[in-house]
Amino acid sequence: MNFKLLKFVIFAYAIMLAACGSDTYYSGHFEDVDDRFGQQPIAIDTSANEIFDERIAFEGRFNLVSVLEPVKMNISALDENFEKKGTVSARIERNRLEFTYKAPEIHFQEPFAQIDFTCRFRDSKDTTEMQFTIIANLKEKEFQNIGFYRTIESAYIKKLLKKNESYSLAKLHTRQAIHNLLDPELEYEYGIENAPYQLDTLEALAYNYCLFFTWDSTFYKNFKKLSQAVGGSKKWDEILSVAEVSEKLSDYYKLEESRCNKDVLEKLKNERDFTELRYNAAVWIVQGKKPYNCETKPIITPPDTQSSSSVVPKDSSIIDSVVEALGKCTITRKYEKAMLKKGRYYSCNGKEWQGISAPEYFGDVCEGGEVVLYDNQYFMCFNTGYWNPIPEEKILPPVKAFEKCRSGRIVEVDKKFYRCTYVWDREWNEISKEGTEQYKKNGKFCTDSTAGITEKVNDEYFTCKYYSWNKLDKYEIEFYKHDTAHKDECNNGSKGTKIYWNDVTQVYFYCDHKSRKWDYTRFNGRDDYELDAFDKGIYLDSCTIQATKNEFTYTVNQVINWAGRFEIVNSTATMDSHTYGAKFIDKVPYLSSLRGDQTISLKSLTDKSDSFDDFINQYAHSESAYPVYLMQLTHVGKDSYMNFEKAEKFCPKGYHLPDTSGLPENFLNVFGVDSTVNHDSPLYVRYNTKTYLYDIYWTSVSKDADTQYCLEIRKEDKDSPKSQIIECPKDLYPGVQTLCFKDGDEND
């Protein structure tokens, strides 16, 4: 091979391995990995530090499983000590189940950012807010995109960076540490420097260990345990419950069936979050890496050789007997289970046989409070997530009736009442008949059958939730009253229903299209509109609301329905049979013509005034060595532009053209150029790799008989909008727009 070509290939390969998030390896089979990983050295950047001084606006996407929905995000610049120096909030946007984000510019003097974001579970009753962090190197490809692996590595990378490791080394060492945490056995097979997994595989393992599909706080608890353990001495099976992880993975992926039944596997592949990589990783975790034989069962039952006991103690003589009966416990037999006579149960941990309880052997899922009976011994799933034998003195009638012990739950057995308490462990306690009154509202216990109902007692309201009567605050009372009064309106989804403003709670009640239940919300931009502006607005479809109040019509989108957030996407005003575009700032309306959908290149423009070419030339940078790449008028509608003679007659009664004395406070920050809610039609100029946008508006002030002063609002590439007064020929067309200020809200 040509030496130069070989050198290039090695260099490109090294860069690919070092780049965070750049791995695109997806294996159709879990064992099919790159067996050359680690055999070639990774290029380490040892060059002197370059001066980094840039303003960067972040914009990226979330590459997470669909059960996670991001709700908040902050982006911080990090200084030379990797401490936060400045922070901006990002706006998260949703398109079905895909999420992207955008954030304003932030000044970086070091090429590192910290991205902190919060997720919730999609469409789940579990309201856990999960905090994640990513350390981003601004020199990396795709540094703005959010992946789960990067949340696992962030804390340890930051720790190494603070110890003055270069980023390349910190990245490499963190990857090795994660490898050792998630699959420590490969350290012995290959040596940790040569462990063969790429980032996609490590992410698949992490997702599975965290049990991403549980839709509850288990996922986040497991994530925190793993991420905090990166770089430590413990391995994943010393941190998490191997039995719980294996059982839930087996159930979720239906491993007992899907490994040997193609129809079951094909059905699994229809799940949104299914990937071959995660599935094959789950197979290894649960059933080991050895070839799977569909003719044999994973649980074996050798001949009886031991006496009965609920859990086998670790004793060398017993272990010797187990080894004699079962053979050695090796890494290829990890997670195999065996019964040596009724009551003696074992599991192979990859090194030795360990005694386990009967429920663990038989695969009973431990979710809290359940009771099972094996070998004349009752077991209860305690708060530790493990099955524990119940002492004889605590085996009360509810235990024998297999009642679930959930904190606060009250049951009646043989005309006696029992209540479950849950402090350190769960247990049933008998309570007297008189003592039960404190747990009733209007004669009703809070049980499974009364869950969710609300009772009014002496002008107070209580809702049955989690086996306890919870007193409602004033906000919850208002919601209950609304739900009771309008319950049937939401039976068929949101289309055609109204949203209702509530003065007490200062929120809107709306019909959630998916759940067919009422929920409440605030809306983005509430400082710019009257709080009740959208009261009685009607859903045109499942996510679009149209509301009319006085002369104004508002269109509102439910952009993130799980968080109950609405956003204004369009406002218009109809006056004297004419429809205007409307923009609100601090509750004050500004009127203009309606935005259109045409884009007109200046090169093809024919309908123009004699003064147009000379005027527009000032934006063409004709004196520069770099020619303008593109000039065009954007979002052009029927009345987007007009000469001054027409403009001075455009504003309706109660509105006027602005003067030249200055703009209202905060005007530029809110009004902007070419923003979603604006009805503007800016001049678009692409010059010297940058984008320039100009909104030019007529003022009411004349310079002379032929010249009028105009207000120019410009946005140059990523800079904030700025304004100035310029001179415009009165006959100028097109290019100048008309903006109407409300009387009494002067800009002077």
N, C-alpha and C positions, 0 to 999 in steps of 0.2 A: 504493500500500500504506500502511496506517496506520503512522505514524512510530514509535509505541511498539512495535508488533509487529516492525517492521524492526529496531529496536535490540535487541530480545530475540533475534531470530534470529541476528544478527551475534555477539552475546555468547555464545550457546549454541554456535555454530560454533567460536568461538575457544577456548572451554573444551574442546571435544571434541578439537581439534588438540593442545592442550597436555598433555592427560592421558595419562600413560604406560600403555600396554596397553589403552587404551579404544577404539582403532580397531577397527571391525568390518567394514571394507571388504574384500570378496572379489570380485575381478574375474573374470568368466568368460573374458575375453580380456585378454591382458597389456597391450595398448596402450590398453585402455578405462580410462583413469584420470581423476581429477577435474582438468580443465584449468583450474579456477579456483583451485587451491591457491596460496596466497601472494599472491593479489590483494587479500585483506582482511587487515588487521593483526591479529596475535595479541595478545590482552590480556596485558600483563605486570604481575605483581603488584609494585607499588612501595610498598605500605603498610608501616607500621612493624612491626617484628618483634613478634609476640605472645608472651606468656609461655606456654611449653608444658611441662606437668608432668603426665604421665599414665603409668599402668601398663597395658601392652597385652600380651595373649596372642595370639600369631600363630597363624593357622590358614588354610591356603590350598591351592591345587592347582598341580601342575606341568603346564604347557602345552608339552610338548616332544615331539619325534618319538619314536616308540615304541622306536627302537633304543637310546635313552638311558634308563638306570635309575638314579635317585638313590639313593645309599646313606648319605650323611651330610649333616647340615645344622647350621650354627650361625648364630644371629641375634645381632647386636651393636647396642647403642645407641651412637650417635655423639655426641660432644660438640661444642662450638661450633667446634672446629678440625677437625672431621670425623675424629677419632681414636676408636678403640674405647674405650668406657667400661665396659661390662658385657656379658657374653655368656652365652647359654643354648643348650643343645642341643635340637634339635627331633626329634620322633619321626616317621619317615616310614611311611606306611601304603599298602598296595597293594591294589587291587581289579582283578584281571586285569592289564591293561596301563595302568591309570589309577593315578596316584599323588597322594596328598595328604599334608599334614604338619600337625602340631600342636606348639606349643611353649609352655612355661609363661610366666607373666608376666615382663616385664622393664620396668624403670623408664626412661622417656625424659624428658630435660629439654630435648631438641631434637627437632624432628619428623623425624629422619632415622635410618634403620636400615641396616646392612650385612648382607646375607644371603649367607653363604658356603656353597656346597654342592658335593658331590662326586658325579660320575656314573661309571658303568661301562657298557660295551656289553652289552646283553641277549643272553644265550645265545651269547656269542662267546668264542673262545679268547684273544682279546686282553684282557688284564687291566688295561689302562691306566686309571689313576684320573685323572679329568679334574676340575680345580678351576675353579669358576665363581663369580662375584661379582655381586651386584645391589645398587645403591644405591636405597633405597625412601624416598619422601616419604610420611609417615604421613597427610598431608592429602589424598592422591590417592585416587581410586576404584580399587579392586582392587589396592592397593599390595602386598598379600600374595601375589598370584599370580605364578608363575614362568614367564617366557617367554624365548625365545632372544634376541630383539632386545635385551632389557634386559641380557643378559650382554655383548653387544657394546659397549654404550654406557657401562657402569658406570665404567671407569677414567677416561675422559675427562670425564665428568660430575663425578666426585670432584675431578679436577684443577682444573676450572673453579670449583667451589664453594670450594676452598681459596684461589682467587684473589679470593674475595669477590663472584663473580657471583651474582645471585639465581638461585634454582632454575629459574624460568621461562626466564630467558635461557640458563642453562647447558643446559637441556633442548633449547631451540631450536637453539643453536649446535652441540650434539652431533649433533642430527638432520641438520643441514646438512652437518657433517663426514662423517657416515656416508654420506649421499647422495653426496657428492663422491668418497668412497672406493669405493663399490660401483658407481656408474654415473657416472663423471666426464663422459661425453659430454653428459649432459643439462645440465651447467653451461653449456655453450656454446649449447645450443638454447633454454633457458628463462631462464638466470641462476639461480644456486644458490638464491636466496630463493624462486623460483617453481617449483623442481623438483617434479614432480607426484606423486611416490610417497608413499603413506602407510606407516605402520609395518609393516603386514602384507606389503607388497611388498618393503620393505627386508629384512625377516626372511627372506622366500623367497629373495631373492638371496644373503643371507649363508649360509643353509643349503646352497644349491647350490655356492657357491664353496668351502665347507668340505667338500663331498662327504660329507654326513651318512650316506649309504647304504653307505659302504665298510666299516663295522663294524670299523675298525682305527684306529691312532693317527694316520693321515693327517688324519682329521677334526679332532682336537684340535690338531695342529700348524698346520693352516690357520686354525683359530679363533684361536689365539694370535697368529699373524701379522697377521690382520685387526684384532683388537681392539687390539693394540698400535700399529697404524698409524692409528687414528682421530685426526683432528686434524693429521696430518702432511701432507707434500707428495706422498707417493707414492700411486699408485692401485692398485687390486687387481691389475691385469695387470702391474704392476711388482713385486709382492710374491709372487704365486703363479704357478705354471706354467700359462700359458694353454692350452698343448697338453694337459697332463694333465687340467685341469678340463674342457676341451671334450670330450676323448675319453671320459672316464668318465661325464660327463653324457649324452653321446650313447648310450653303451652302456646305461646304467641306464634311460633313458627310451625307448630304442629309437627314436631320432628319425628315422633313415632310413626306418623303417616306419610308426611311429605317426602321423607328420604327414599321411600320405596313406592310411592303412589304419585305418578306424574300428574294426575288430575288435581290432587290436593295441592301440589306445588304450583301448578298453573294458576289455580285460584288465588294462592298467596301472592303471586306476581302482579295481580291486579291492584293490590294495596298500594296507595300512593307512596309510602315510605319504604317499599320493598326494593332492595338491591341485591344482586347476586353476592356482592362482597359481604354485606351484613349477614345474609343468610348463611354463607359458608363459614363465616366467623362464628356464628351461633352454633353450627354443627360441631366445630372443633371444641368450643367451650363446654358444650353439654356432653358430646359423645366421643371426644378425643380425636386425634389426628390419624389414627389407624384407619385403613380402608373399612368401610361400613358393610357388613354382611346382612342383607335383608332377611336371610333365613334364620338368623339367630336373634335372641332377645337380649336387650341390654342388661336386664336384671336376671341373675342366675341364682339357683337354689341348690347348693351342694348337699351331700348327705348330712343328717343330723349328727353333730358331735359334741354339742355344748348344752348346758342347762339353761333355764329361762332367766331372763332379766330384762328390765325395760331399756336400759342403756348399758352397753358393755364398757367396763373400765379399761384403762390402758395398763395392761399387765403383760410382762414379757412372756409368761407361760401361755397366756391366752393367745397372744399374738403369734407365738410359735405354732399353736394349734390351728389358727386361722390360715397361716401360710402353708401349713401341711395340707390343709383341706382345699385351699383355693389357689395356691401358688403365690409367687411374689407379687406385691403391688408395685407396678412400674408405671412410667409416664404414659405408656400406651394404653394402660387400663384405667387411667384417671376417671373418676366419677362412676365406675362400676359399683353396683351394690350387690350384697349377698346376705342370705339368711342361713345361719347355722342353728338349726332347730328353732322351733317357735319361741320368739322372745329374744333371740340373739341376732343383731343386725349390724352389718358392716358396710363401710364405703371406702374405696381406695382414693387417697388424696394425691396419688402420683408417686408416693414414696413408701407409704405403709398403710395397712388396714387400720381404720379407726371405727370405734363403736358409734353407732347412731341410734336415734330413737325409732320406734315403730312408725310414727307418722312420716318421718323423713324417708324411711325405706319405702313406704307405700305411696309416697308422692303427694301427700296432703298439702295443699297450699295454705300457708300460714298468713292470714291477713288481719288477725286481731280478734280475740274473743271467741273463736270457734272452739268446740269441744269434740274430741274423738275418743273412741274406746278401742284399745287393743290389748289382748292378753290380760284381761281383767284390770287394766290400768287406764284411768282417765288422763287425757292430756289436754291442756289448754294453750292456745297461742297467746303468749303474753306480749307486752309492749316491746320486747327485745326482738321480735320477729322470729322466735324459735319456739318449738313445741316443748313445753315443760310438763312433767308429771304433776298431777294435783295431789297434795297431801290428803290423807284420809279424812282429817278433821274439816277440810274445806269442800268435801264432796257433798254439797247440799242438793235438794231436789231439782233446782234449775240445771245443775250440772248433769244429773241423771236424765233430765229431759232434753239435753243437748241444746239448751238455750244459749244464744250468743251473748257473751258478757261485754256489752258496750257501755261505756261510762255513763252513769245516770239512768240507765234503762231499768224499768220496773216491770216485773212479771208476777203473775199469780199462778201458783202451783198448789193444788190440793187445799184451796181456800186460805192459803198463806201468801204474804207478799214478800218479795225479795228485790233488792236493789243492787245493781252492779257498781262497784267503786273501782276507780282506776287511778292509782297514784304511782307506785312503783310497779306493781303487778295488778292483774285483774282478779277480782274475787266477788262472790255473791254474799250478801249479808241480809238476814231476815229483818224486816221492819214491822212494827205493830200496825194494826188497822188504823188507829188514831194518827200514827205518825205519817201515814200516807197523804193526809190532807194537805200538807205543805207542798206536795208535789203535784197537786191538782189545780186546774183552772176550770171553773164552772162544772166541777165534778169529773173532769177528764184528765187522765194521765197523758203525758207526752210519750207516745209509743210509736211503733211503726205505722199503725193504722191512723194516727192523728197527726203524723208528720206534715208540716206545712200549713196546718190550719191556724187561724187567728181567733182568739177569744177576747171579748171586751169585758173587763171587770172594774167596776167603779171608775168609769171614764179613762181607764188605762187599757192598753192593748198589749197582748202577749201572743207570740208566735211559737209553735212547737218546732224546735230545731235541735237535732242531735240529742234527743231524749231530755230536753230541758225547755221550760217555758221562758222565752227571752222577751224582756220588756222592750217595746218599740220606742224609738225616739221620735221627735216630731217629723223628721223626714220620712221615716219608715211608716208612720201613721198616714201621712199624706199619700204615699205610694199605695198603701193598702186601700184607702178610701177610693183612690182613682181606679185601681184594679177592680174593685168591687162594682163601681158604677159603670165601667166601660168594658167589662170582661168579654162580652160576646162580640165586640167590635173586632177583636184580634183573632178570631177563630180561623179565618181564611188567609192569614198572612197580612203583610203590611199594605199591599196595593189597595188604594182607595180609602185607607184609614187616615185619620188626622193626627197631628201632634198637638199636645196641649201644654201651654205654659202654666207653671204653678208658682204663684207669688211667694208662698211660704218657704218652699225649698229652693227657689230660684233655679229650677231645672225644667227641662221639657220631658214629658212622658211620651213615649213612642212605642209602636208595636214592632217587636223584633220578628223579622220575616221567617227566621229559621225555627225559633222556639214557639212561635204563635203566642207569645206572652208579652205583657207590657214591661218596659224597662225605662230607664231615665237617662238623660244626657245633658251635657252642655255643648256649646259649639265653638269652634275656632273662630276668632275674630269678634268675640263678644264685646270688646271695648269699642268697636267701630259701629255697632248697630244697637238699636234699642233692644233691651233684653227680651221683650215679648214680640219682637218684629215678626216672628214666624208662627205665632199662635194660630191654631186651626189650619196650618198648612197641610196640604194633602199629598200623600205618596202617589206619584205618577207610575212608579214601578217599585221594585223591591228596595231600591236605594236612593231614589231621587224624589225630592219634596219640592213642591211649588207653593209659595205663600204670597198673598196679596194683602197689603195694608195701606190704606189711603191710595195714593197714586203710584206706589211702588210695588213691583213684583219681584220676588226673590226666588232663585233656584238654589237648592241646597242638596249636597250629596252626602250620604252616609258613607264616608270613605273608609272608616275602620269600624265596622259594626260591632265587633266584640267589645271594643272599649267604649261604645256609645258616643262616638265623636262625629259631629256634623261639621261640614265646611261649606262656606258660601262659594259658589262657582259662577254665579251670574246675578246681576241686579239690573233692572230696567225701570224706567219711569214713563208713564203715559199721561201726557198733559195736552189739552186742546187737540185731541185726536192724533197726536204725534208721539212716537215712542223714542225715548232717549236711552243711551247707556247711562248707568248710574254707578258711581263709586263712592263709598262711605269712608270718611276718616273722622274719628272721634265723634261719631254719630251725625256728622254733617254730610249731606249729599253733594256730589259734584256731577254735573251732567255733561254728556258728550254725544257724538253720533254713535251709532251701533257699529261694533267691529264686524268686519267681513271675513271672507276666507280666501281672497285673491292675493297673489303675489305678483308684482309688476316690476320687471327689470327696467332700469332707466334707459338702457340701450334701445328698448323696443317702445318707449313711451312716445306717443304721437299727440295726444290731447294735453297740451301744456301751454302756458302763457309765454309771451316773448321774454319775460324776465326770468324764467325758470332756469335756463342753462347757466347763466352767470351766477345766480344765487346758489345753485346746488354745487357749483364748482369748488366752493370753499370746503366741502366735505370730501373732495376727491383726492386730496393730498398730491396735487399735480406737480408741486415743486419738489417732491421727494424722489429719491432714487428708486424707491419701491413703489410700483404702481398699485392702485387699488384693484383688488382681486374681484370684488363683487359689490354692486350698489343696487338696492331694490327697495321698493315700498312694500310693506308687509301688512297682512290682515286688513286688506283694503275692502271697504264696504261702499254702499251707494253714496253716502254723504261724509265719508272719512275726511275729505279735503274740500276746502272752499276758499274763494278769495275773500277779502275783507268786506266787501259790499254785502255779500251773502251772510258772512259770519256775524256781523253786527245786528242782524235780524233773527239769528238762529235761536237765542236763548228764550225760554218761555217766561211768562210773567212771574216775578219773584226771583229771577236769576239774572246774572249779568256777566259780561266778560271781565276777567281780572285786570287790575291795573299793574303798574310796574314797581310798586313799593315793596314787594317782597312776599314770600310765601308764608302761609301759616306754619307755626311750629310743628315739627314732626311730619310735615307734608311729604317731603321727599322720601323719608324712611318707609312710609306706608304706601304712597302712591306708586312709586317705582316706575319702571319702563318695561312694557311688554309682560306684565305679570298676568296671572291667570284671570283675575277678576276685572282687570282693566278693559276698557273698550277702546284702547288706543291703537293706532296704526303707524308704528314707527318706521323711520328710515333706517335700513340695515346696511352697514358698510363693513366689508371684510378687508382688512388692510394689515400688512406686515405680521401675519399669523394671529392677529387679534380681531375681536368682534366689537364694533361700535354701534350703539343704538341711539337714535335721536327722536324725541317727541317735540315737535314745534307747535306752539299754540298762539293764536292771536290774542293781543291785549286790547284794552279800550283806549290806549294812549297813542296819539299820532305824533310823528316827528315833524312831518310837513305834508303837503297835499298829496305827495306820491309815496310816502314811506310810513309804515306803521311799526311800532315796537312789538316784538314777539317774545314769548317766554320759551326758552329752549331748555329741555330736561334731557340730559345725556347720561348714558351709561357706557363707560369705556372698558371693555373686556370684563374683568372681575372686580373693578372698582365700584364703590358705592355711587348711587346717582348724584349728579350735581346739576346746578341750574345757572343760567345767566340770561340777561336781556340782550337780544340781537335786533338788527334792523331787517325788515321784510318789505319788499315792494307790495303795495296794496292790491295789485292785480295778480299776485303770485298764485299759481295753480299748476299742479297739485303740490303737496308737501306740507302745507300748514293745516293743522286741525283746530277745532273749536272746543273750548272747555268753559263751562258755565259755573260760576260761583253763586251760592245762595245769598240773597239779599240779607243784610244784617250780619253776615259772617265775612266781613271784609278781610282782605289779605294785607291790610296796612295796620 
